[in-house]
Amino acid sequence: MRIKKLLAGLALSGLVISMAACSSGGSSGGASTASGGKDGDFSGHGPITYVQGKDNAAKMQGLLDKWNEKHPDEKVKYIELSTSADEQRQAMINNAQTKSDAFCVESVDVVWVGEFAAHRMLMPLPKDQFPEDKFFGPVWQTGLYRDNMYAVPFSSDGAMLYYRSDFLKEAGITEPPKNWDEMKTQCEAVRKLPGHENIGCYGGQLAKYEGATCNISEAINAGGGVFFDKDGKAKVNSAEAEKGLDYLVEGFKSGFIPKEALTYKEEEGRAAFEAGRVLFYRNWPYQYVLNEKAIPGKFGVAPLPAMGDHPGASTLGGHNVGISSYCKNKATALDFVKWFSSEESQQYLLKEESLAPVYDKLYTDPENIKQYPYLPTLAESIKNAVPRPQVAKYGDVTAAIQDAIYPALQGEKSSKDALEDLQKKLESLKD
C-alpha cells in the first residue's frame, strides 16, 4: 500500500515530464550563434546553477542536496522554470542571447539538442568520459548532434499500448494484440458485447500539437518510412511512409479510430480510456500509476502493436543535461553532469520523480520491477524507439508535419498527397 501511495503521489510529476518530452519545440529562430567559450575548455571550479522546468514532485532539490553535501565549495543552485516546455526553451534561448552566466547546467528536451548545439548554446562534451555502454542505444543518440555530444541523457520516455483487460476478458481474450490486425479483431469481439457496441477501438494523442507529431512519427516509422535520410535529405515521400500513415488515415475513415481522438492530448485520451470509451490507448508510462488509482485491475500494458511486417516503434521522449556555453565554472559543471547522469542519480530519479531511467541495468533490477511492474514493457519500448528529427530547425519541422498530415487524418486528403506536401516543405527547411 505504501508503494501504491508513493506512485500515485508521483503521478503528477511524471505527467509534466512526459508531456514536456513530447511537447512543442517552438520556432527555431532567435537563438544566439556566438559561443561563450572555446570547445573543450572545461576550466573553473566553484558554484553553478541547474535549470529545469517545474518540479511538481518537489524532489529534485533532495537530489541536489546530495551533491551539495559532498561539494561545499562547488554548490549547485536550483533554478526552476515554468511547466510550459515552450517557455522553458525560450528562457534558455534568452539566456544565451544575452550571454548570461545565470544558467549553467540545463535540462533540455531531447528535441532541443540539435537546435541548441547548432546555435552554440551548449558546449560540446567529452564523449569518452561517459559510459556509453550503460545507456540504451537510442537514448544515447539523443545527446548527439553531427556525431558530437552536447547533452547527456538523464531521463527517457517511451510509449506503450494501454488496453482494457476487463473488456477483453469479457470477450474471452486473454492476451493483448501484437499487431493492428489483431487489435481490429479483438475490438470487433468487444463491440459484440452488450453495452460496448460503440466503443472506440484505438486512440492516441492526435490533436494538432506536438503529440500528433509523436503519433504520426510512430506510424511512419512503423511502416518503414523516415522523415530524413542519413545525409539529412528529406525522404518522407515514400511508399513505406505512406503505408504506415495509412494505418491512421484508414483508421479514422473506417471508424476504428473515433473522430473524438482528433481532440485527444494525453489527458483527454486517458479520460476516455478510463471511462470505457476507448479499448486501446497509446500513451506514456506516467498513465500507469493513474490507471492503478482510477481503474485498478481493469487494464494492462503492452508494446506498441506492429503495422504489417514492421514492429511498433515508439517516438523517443526524455530529457538530457547540457552545459551552457556561458557557464563560468565549467569544470564543476562537467563533474556535476557526470554525477547527475550516474546510476546513483538514475535510481533516485526513478524512485522519487518516477522518471524512466536511461541505464539498461535499472530495468532488470527485481526491486524496481516489483515497485514499477511496467518497466520490462517500457524497456522494450525505449530499446525500439526512434528519435524525432534531430535538426536545428526542429520547431519548423514539427509544425510542417502537423500542417501537412492533420488534413489527412481529418479525411480531407490522402496519405500520398499529404506526404507529397510535407516533402516539399521539409526540402525548404535547411539546417
C-alpha positions in Angstrom: 0.0 0.0 0.0 2.9 2.4 0.8 4.3 1.8 -2.7 1.0 2.5 -4.4 0.5 5.7 -2.5 4.0 6.8 -3.4 3.4 6.0 -7.1 0.1 7.9 -7.0 1.7 10.9 -5.4 4.4 11.0 -8.1 2.0 10.7 -11.0 1.7 14.4 -11.5 5.4 14.8 -11.8 5.5 12.0 -14.4 2.7 13.7 -16.3 4.5 17.0 -16.6 7.8 15.4 -17.6 6.1 13.1 -20.1 4.1 15.9 -21.7 7.2 18.0 -21.9 9.0 15.1 -23.6 6.7 15.3 -26.5 5.9 19.0 -26.4 6.4 21.7 -28.9 9.9 22.9 -29.6 8.6 26.1 -30.9 10.1 28.3 -33.6 13.7 27.7 -34.4 14.6 31.4 -34.8 16.3 33.7 -32.4 18.9 31.6 -30.7 22.4 33.1 -30.2 25.1 31.9 -32.6 28.1 33.1 -30.6 30.0 30.7 -28.4 30.8 31.8 -24.8 33.9 29.6 -24.6 36.3 27.5 -26.5 35.4 23.9 -27.3 36.9 21.6 -24.7 37.7 24.5 -22.3 36.4 22.9 -19.1 38.1 25.2 -16.6 36.8 26.8 -13.5 35.7 25.3 -10.2 33.0 26.9 -8.0 29.2 27.4 -7.6 27.0 26.5 -10.5 23.3 26.5 -11.3 21.0 23.7 -12.5 18.0 24.8 -14.6 14.9 22.8 -15.4 11.1 23.0 -15.7 8.6 22.9 -12.8 9.2 20.0 -10.5 5.7 19.1 -9.1 7.0 16.2 -7.1 9.3 18.7 -5.2 12.0 16.0 -5.0 14.8 17.4 -7.3 16.2 19.6 -4.5 16.7 16.5 -2.5 19.0 15.1 -5.2 20.9 18.4 -5.5 21.3 18.4 -1.7 23.3 15.2 -2.0 25.8 16.9 -4.3 26.0 20.0 -2.2 26.8 17.9 1.0 29.8 16.4 -0.8 30.9 19.6 -2.6 30.6 22.6 -0.1 32.8 24.8 -2.3 31.0 23.9 -5.5 27.4 24.0 -4.6 24.6 23.9 -7.2 21.7 26.3 -7.0 18.4 25.1 -8.4 16.6 27.4 -10.8 13.1 26.2 -11.6 11.3 27.4 -14.7 7.6 27.1 -15.7 5.6 23.9 -16.6 5.5 25.0 -20.2 8.1 23.5 -22.4 8.0 26.4 -24.8 8.6 28.8 -22.0 11.5 26.7 -20.7 13.1 26.7 -24.1 12.6 30.4 -24.6 14.2 31.2 -21.2 17.3 29.2 -22.2 17.4 31.0 -25.6 17.1 34.4 -23.9 19.9 33.4 -21.5 22.2 32.6 -24.5 21.2 35.7 -26.4 22.3 37.9 -23.5 25.4 35.8 -23.0 24.4 35.4 -19.3 26.2 33.1 -16.9 23.0 32.7 -14.9 22.2 29.3 -16.4 25.0 26.7 -16.2 23.7 23.1 -16.4 20.4 23.0 -18.3 17.8 20.2 -18.6 16.9 20.1 -22.3 14.1 18.2 -24.1 15.6 15.7 -26.5 14.3 17.6 -29.5 16.1 20.8 -28.5 19.6 19.3 -28.6 20.1 19.8 -32.3 18.9 23.4 -32.2 20.9 24.4 -29.1 24.0 22.7 -30.5 23.8 24.3 -33.9 23.4 27.7 -32.3 26.4 27.1 -30.0 24.2 27.5 -26.9 25.6 24.3 -25.4 29.3 23.2 -25.0 30.4 20.0 -26.8 31.1 17.4 -24.1 33.9 14.8 -23.9 32.0 11.7 -25.1 34.6 9.3 -23.9 34.1 10.4 -20.3 30.6 8.9 -20.1 29.7 5.2 -20.0 28.0 4.8 -23.4 27.7 1.0 -22.9 25.4 1.5 -20.0 22.9 3.6 -21.9 20.1 2.4 -24.2 21.4 2.9 -27.7 18.5 5.2 -28.9 18.7 7.2 -25.7 22.4 7.8 -26.1 21.9 9.1 -29.6 19.6 11.9 -28.4 22.6 13.7 -26.9 24.5 13.8 -30.2 24.4 16.3 -32.9 26.5 15.6 -36.0 28.4 12.9 -34.1 29.4 15.2 -31.3 28.0 15.0 -27.8 26.2 18.1 -26.5 24.0 16.7 -23.8 23.9 13.6 -21.6 20.5 11.7 -21.1 19.2 11.5 -17.6 15.6 10.6 -18.2 13.9 8.8 -21.0 10.4 8.1 -22.2 8.7 5.6 -24.5 5.1 5.0 -25.4 3.1 1.8 -24.5 -0.2 0.4 -25.5 -2.8 0.5 -22.7 -5.7 -1.9 -23.0 -8.9 -2.5 -21.1 -8.2 -6.1 -19.9 -11.6 -6.3 -18.3 -13.4 -5.8 -21.6 -11.0 -8.2 -23.4 -11.7 -10.8 -20.7 -15.5 -10.4 -21.2 -14.9 -11.3 -24.8 -12.8 -14.3 -23.9 -9.5 -12.7 -24.9 -6.5 -13.3 -22.6 -3.6 -11.7 -24.5 -3.2 -8.2 -25.8 -2.8 -7.7 -29.6 0.7 -7.9 -31.2 -0.3 -6.0 -34.4 -3.0 -3.8 -35.8 -4.9 -6.7 -37.4 -5.2 -8.4 -34.0 -6.2 -5.2 -32.5 -9.0 -4.9 -35.0 -10.2 -8.4 -34.4 -10.2 -8.0 -30.7 -12.1 -4.7 -30.9 -14.8 -6.4 -33.1 -15.2 -9.1 -30.5 -15.6 -6.5 -27.7 -18.1 -4.5 -29.8 -20.4 -7.5 -29.9 -20.8 -7.4 -26.2 -23.9 -5.6 -24.7 -23.0 -2.0 -23.8 -19.8 -1.9 -25.8 -21.3 -1.7 -29.3 -20.0 1.9 -29.9 -16.6 1.7 -28.1 -13.7 3.3 -29.9 -11.1 0.8 -30.9 -7.9 2.9 -30.7 -6.8 6.3 -29.6 -3.6 8.3 -29.3 -2.5 11.9 -29.0 -3.9 13.1 -32.3 -4.9 16.7 -31.6 -2.9 19.2 -33.6 0.1 19.7 -31.3 3.4 18.0 -30.7 1.6 14.9 -29.5 0.4 14.4 -33.1 3.9 14.7 -34.4 4.9 11.8 -32.0 2.0 9.6 -33.1 2.4 10.4 -36.8 6.1 9.6 -36.5 5.4 6.3 -34.9 3.1 5.3 -37.8 5.6 6.4 -40.5 8.5 4.7 -38.7 6.5 1.5 -38.2 5.8 1.4 -41.9 9.5 1.6 -42.6 9.5 5.3 -43.6 11.7 8.2 -42.4 11.5 12.0 -42.5 15.1 12.5 -43.4 17.8 10.1 -44.6 21.3 9.8 -43.0 22.6 12.7 -45.1 19.8 15.0 -43.8 17.8 15.0 -47.0 14.0 14.9 -46.8 12.8 11.4 -47.6 9.3 11.3 -46.3 7.5 11.0 -49.6 7.9 7.2 -49.9 5.8 4.1 -50.2 6.9 3.0 -46.8 5.9 6.2 -45.1 2.5 6.1 -47.0 1.9 2.5 -45.8 2.5 3.5 -42.2 0.4 6.7 -42.3 -2.4 4.8 -43.9 -3.0 2.9 -40.7 -4.0 6.1 -39.1 -5.8 7.7 -42.0 -7.8 4.5 -42.8 -8.4 4.0 -39.1 -10.3 7.3 -39.0 -12.1 6.6 -42.2 -13.3 3.1 -41.1 -14.3 4.3 -37.6 -11.6 2.1 -35.9 -10.2 5.3 -34.5 -13.1 7.6 -33.3 -13.3 11.1 -34.6 -13.1 12.2 -30.9 -9.4 11.2 -31.0 -8.7 14.3 -33.1 -9.1 16.2 -29.9 -7.0 14.0 -27.7 -4.0 15.2 -25.9 -2.5 13.0 -23.2 -5.2 13.6 -20.6 -8.2 13.8 -22.8 -7.4 10.4 -24.2 -6.7 8.9 -20.7 -10.1 10.2 -19.5 -11.8 8.4 -22.4 -9.8 5.2 -21.8 -10.7 5.2 -18.1 -14.4 6.0 -18.9 -14.5 2.9 -21.2 -14.9 4.9 -24.4 -11.7 3.6 -25.9 -10.4 0.0 -25.8 -6.8 0.6 -26.7 -4.9 3.7 -26.0 -1.3 4.8 -26.8 0.3 6.9 -24.0 3.4 7.4 -21.9 4.3 5.4 -18.8 3.0 8.1 -16.4 -0.5 6.8 -17.1 0.1 3.5 -15.4 0.0 4.9 -11.9 -3.0 7.0 -12.6 -4.9 3.9 -14.1 -4.0 2.0 -10.9 -5.8 4.6 -8.9 -8.8 5.0 -11.3 -9.4 1.5 -12.7 -7.3 -0.9 -10.7 -7.3 -4.5 -12.1 -9.1 -3.4 -15.3 -6.2 -2.5 -17.6 -2.8 -3.8 -18.9 0.1 -2.6 -20.9 1.8 -4.0 -24.0 4.4 -2.8 -26.6 3.0 -0.7 -29.4 1.5 -3.0 -32.0 3.2 -3.9 -35.2 2.0 -2.4 -38.5 2.3 -5.1 -41.2 5.8 -6.6 -41.2 7.3 -3.8 -39.2 7.3 -3.8 -35.3 5.8 -1.0 -33.4 8.3 1.8 -32.7 7.7 4.4 -30.1 8.7 8.0 -30.5 11.6 8.6 -28.1 11.0 11.2 -25.4 13.1 12.3 -22.4 15.4 15.0 -21.1 19.2 15.5 -21.3 21.6 17.7 -19.4 24.0 20.0 -21.2 26.3 22.8 -20.2 25.6 26.4 -21.3 28.4 28.0 -23.4 28.3 30.9 -21.0 28.7 28.9 -17.7 31.6 30.2 -15.7 32.7 27.2 -13.7 32.7 24.6 -16.5 35.0 22.1 -14.7 32.5 21.9 -11.8 29.6 21.7 -14.3 31.2 18.8 -16.1 31.7 16.9 -12.8 28.1 17.6 -11.9 26.8 16.3 -15.3 28.7 13.1 -14.8 27.3 12.7 -11.3 23.8 13.7 -12.3 23.7 11.1 -15.1 25.2 8.4 -12.9 23.5 5.2 -11.8 23.0 6.5 -8.3 21.2 9.6 -9.5 19.2 7.4 -12.0 17.9 5.3 -9.2 16.9 8.4 -7.2 15.0 9.9 -10.1 13.1 6.6 -10.7 12.0 6.3 -7.2 11.4 9.9 -6.2 10.5 11.5 -9.5 9.0 8.5 -11.3 11.3 9.2 -14.3 12.2 6.5 -16.8 15.9 5.5 -16.4 18.4 5.7 -19.2 20.5 2.8 -18.0 19.5 -0.7 -19.1 20.5 -2.2 -15.8 17.9 -0.5 -13.8 15.1 -2.1 -15.8 16.1 -5.6 -14.8 16.5 -4.9 -11.0 14.0 -7.1 -9.2 13.1 -4.5 -6.6 12.5 -1.9 -9.3 10.2 -4.3 -11.2 8.3 -5.0 -8.0 7.6 -1.4 -7.5 7.2 -0.5 -11.2 5.6 -3.6 -12.9 5.6 -1.8 -16.3 9.4 -1.5 -16.5 10.0 -4.5 -18.7 7.4 -3.3 -21.3 8.8 0.2 -21.1 12.3 -1.1 -21.6 11.3 -2.8 -24.8 9.6 0.4 -25.9 12.7 2.5 -25.4 15.0 0.0 -27.0 13.0 0.1 -30.2 12.2 3.8 -30.0 13.0 6.2 -32.8 14.0 9.9 -32.1 12.2 12.7 -33.8 14.4 14.5 -36.4 17.5 15.9 -34.8 17.7 19.1 -36.7 18.5 22.7 -35.9 15.1 23.9 -37.1 13.0 21.3 -35.3 10.3 23.8 -34.4 9.7 24.4 -38.1 9.9 20.7 -38.9 7.2 19.7 -36.3 4.9 22.5 -37.5 5.3 21.3 -41.1 4.5 17.7 -40.1 1.3 18.7 -38.3 0.2 21.2 -41.0 0.7 18.6 -43.8 -0.6 15.5 -42.1 -3.5 16.7 -40.0 -5.8 17.2 -43.0 -5.3 13.6 -44.0 -6.4 12.5 -40.5 -9.5 14.6 -41.0 -10.2 12.8 -44.3 -9.6 15.9 -46.4 -6.7 14.5 -48.4 -5.0 11.1 -49.0 -1.8 9.9 -47.2 0.0 10.2 -50.6 -1.0 13.8 -51.1 -0.2 14.8 -47.5 3.3 13.2 -47.8 4.0 15.0 -51.1 3.1 18.3 -49.4 5.3 17.5 -46.4 8.2 16.5 -48.6 8.2 19.9 -50.4 8.1 21.7 -47.0 10.9 19.7 -45.5 13.1 20.3 -48.6 12.7 24.0 -48.0 13.9 23.8 -44.4 17.7 23.6 -44.4 19.9 23.5 -41.3 
